Amino acid sequence: MEASEGKSKKQGASRLCCLCNQRRPVLKRPKTLQQICKECFYEVFEEEIHQVIVKNHLFKSGERVAIGASGGKDSTVLAYVLSELNRRHSYGLDLFLLSIDEGITGYRDDSLETVKRNELQYGLPLQILSYKDLYGWTMDDIVKMIGLKNNCTFCGVFRRQALDRGAALLKVDKLVTGHNADDIAETVLLNILRGDIARLSRCTSITTGEDGPIPRCKPFKYTYEKEIVIYPFITESFSLHTYAYFKKLDYFSTECIYSPNAYRGFAREFIKDLERLRPRAILDIIKSGEDFRIATTTKMPEQGTCERCGYISSQKWCKACVLLDGLNRGLPKMGIGRARGGVNGDHQKETKKPASAARSLESKQCGSLDF
Amino acid sequence: FDMACNSSGCESGGCYGREKENGCKVVDVKETVRLCVKCKSNEPMTFGDGGSDDGRFCAECFRSNVYGKFRLAVTSHAMITPSDNVLVAFSGGSSSRVALQFVHELQVKALKNYEASRDRSLPVFGVGVAFVDESAAYPSLSGGMSDAIELVRSTVLSLSPPEKDLHVVTIESVFGSESVEARDRLVKLLDSVSDETGKEDLLLHLKMLSLQKVASENGYNRLVVGSCTSRLASHVLTATVKGRGYSLSADIQHVDARWKVPIVLPLRDCVWQEITRLCHLDGFDSLKTVELARHPQSGINDLVSSFVALLQEENPSRECTIVRTAAKLTPFYFNKIPETDDSCVPMATQRRLKKFNLKYDGSMTTEAFCPICNGPLNGSDSSEDESDALYAACCSSCRFQILPQEPSSLDHFGSLLPHHMISQVKHHQKFDSQTYLREKIKDCLLLDDEEAV
């Protein structure tokens, strides 16, 4: 045992890395609190993700896979790690970057720059789709109209469809998103709080939408957000460019500027506190979500197609069409909360009113893509 | 003419909302008289606790609402039937006080009916009270404990006729005696649990064991626990964050018959606010000094309580939504009163229980249980190839937060656990259904021990 020399040493500095027992530890791993060195960290980080991919059969060789790239830390690290693992373990995947521009000034424009840089760095082709192109509305426009209460509902619904449309455009076989363990744990909690048993049964699945247009999977399902944050700092081969940009991103934080009013905030804070007390609680929440005894009959709503745009929908019109219809008719509350009348309620066709002075956009068709 | 205001936000029962016509002054002839919205005759109660529904009901109607929920739970789940002997777990806290009160009132009514009936066919169920002294685990409680017990005693005395036995037991009684050795053993056991939350939870399991012991040793066949909606809401979240999602649905139903003495939760559908208001109404406040149930929580349980309190502020129906969501999870076969071949159960009761499918076939045991928390084990939890029987038998949550992390300490830890917990472990080494079933039916077998295979 080395004698401490009266100088205050960082705890563990006299010990060795838990995993390799050779090098000096530089950090305490958030997931397990193990004291490990830099090399072991990125090795175990990447290896765990590789194991998740293999054990859950996420990909097949030859698949065209689109990475949902927001430019935030999750998707940046995802792009890097996935292309690394693809190369190292010969997954045989054809990887693309797919980015959605919601049209939020001061937020998305900056992160899109990252994604463009990612394209150059990793040689991954990039496609950017904007809400403006797809729907005729930017999030800024929407917030101007509806305020800050239900804007996240709009954004979420539109983004989900946008990713699917983009994927269809690129003719990809699968979508991957950077949802991490913290995200999924948070979703489990929110679904309990909101009483959404159907969503609760689906939200822990690592792959969803296998019977829909584009299946999507979450390789980061068991990866801690804190570790995703640490990774770029630790990994030397992570380009300095990204590193520098990454630091700048922290400035804008990964929070959307409209998010302070989102309900998710409660659950997020709670999870952070929980993690401090017991790091494995995040995985325990996910485990609980997987183990909940939910009757299979509650799981799948009947799946049809939207009459207006052809996207998959359990109702007459898909949610995006309902929301858009509301926006275009100056009825922003439509589609929010419980369905009462309207298209998906009693199917009443009202006579078309002349466009209001405030918003005279023609309602855009959702697109005529064949799903 | 009277026109009650129909707006939902209007709290008073008899306000007069009239349109002003052409600017003419409309003068209200009567002052707004507040009336109970239910009986429309008495003045409504104001509790001033900032809660919902304040000032809507009179004291009687409020009370009958809450009692009504209790009685509905009891009858629709066959919690208490005439031939039962019911033990009420009383901690001194508000919830269990209300449970005790309501059970007493139910018993009084049954006694009245019995005395009035000609044939006296339906007996009156018996009621006992149990109080667990946890001062061995929480030394800070020992100072006020004797006063607390006196208060408990006088409370139970005041609730007669019919008379009720009071059983005061220490938590170390799970070890078979209430000696100094037992107390020491408890302290040693708790000290060997390094996780704060694990320690708290282990104590809860031990408390339940001691209640079960009192109940079965004194001939009770039901254990009444005063858990209300709010407590269950916290439990839903603590179970979720501890990875106990599989067993959660077993814990939050009205009936939990995993145990030798089935547990019933008649206040499951009442919220904390109703409980505290009722205590205030009935003058149970004095028992706040006996609020021993509120011993300090730390760690995860405390974090969840604070979180739920925060959510309640933001939306007062959140607790109900949480429990309602969890109630949609599939319960277990033992979440019903078990079928017993009890000849002293009145025919009418038997028929009724059968008709509404309120019982289950007790021989239908398909689950294995964790020896420490008695949670049903999920298939994925079992790890084969485990050298230590105790480790292999426990659920993953107890393994992490209660069992010692060092494999070499497991044996010693096992020796500290109460016999009842450990005795199950032998069965779980390898879940041998043959042996298990034979265990269940051995009372009926005519073979001698030597002849048994």
Contacts between the chains, C-beta under 8 A, distances in Angstrom:
chain1	res1	chain2	res2	distance
A	188	B	240	7.0
A	189	B	237	7.6
A	189	B	240	7.2
A	191	B	325	7.6
A	192	B	236	6.7
A	192	B	237	7.3
A	192	B	240	6.7
A	192	B	322	6.1
A	192	B	325	5.3
A	192	B	326	7.2
A	193	B	311	6.9
A	193	B	318	6.6
A	193	B	321	6.8
A	193	B	322	6.3
A	193	B	325	7.8
A	194	B	321	7.1
A	194	B	325	7.8
A	195	B	321	4.8
A	195	B	322	8.0
A	195	B	324	5.9
A	195	B	325	4.6
A	196	B	325	7.6
A	197	B	325	5.9
A	197	B	328	4.4
A	197	B	329	7.8
A	200	B	325	7.3
A	266	B	307	7.9
A	266	B	310	7.0
A	266	B	311	6.7
A	266	B	314	7.3
A	270	B	303	7.5
A	270	B	307	4.9
A	273	B	303	5.7
A	274	B	241	6.0
A	274	B	300	7.0
A	274	B	303	6.4
A	277	B	197	7.9
A	277	B	299	6.1
A	277	B	300	5.9
A	277	B	303	6.4
A	278	B	195	8.0
A	278	B	197	7.3
A	278	B	299	7.9
A	278	B	300	6.3
A	280	B	400	7.2
A	281	B	241	4.9
A	281	B	242	7.4
A	281	B	300	7.2
A	283	B	243	7.6
A	284	B	240	7.9
A	284	B	241	6.0
A	284	B	242	5.8
A	284	B	243	3.4
A	284	B	397	7.5
A	285	B	240	5.8
A	285	B	241	5.5
A	285	B	243	7.6
A	287	B	243	4.4
A	287	B	245	6.5
A	287	B	396	7.8
A	288	B	239	7.0
A	288	B	240	4.5
A	288	B	241	7.5
A	288	B	242	7.8
A	288	B	243	5.6
A	288	B	244	6.4
A	288	B	245	2.8
A	288	B	246	7.8
A	288	B	248	7.3
A	289	B	240	7.7
A	289	B	245	6.3
A	290	B	245	7.1
A	291	B	243	7.9
A	291	B	245	4.0
A	291	B	246	3.9
A	291	B	378	5.7
A	291	B	380	7.6
A	292	B	245	4.7
A	292	B	246	7.4
A	292	B	248	7.1
A	292	B	249	7.9
A	292	B	329	5.6
A	293	B	246	6.7
A	293	B	249	5.3
A	293	B	329	5.0
A	293	B	330	4.0
A	294	B	328	7.4
A	294	B	329	6.2
A	294	B	330	7.0
A	295	B	330	5.7
A	298	B	328	7.2
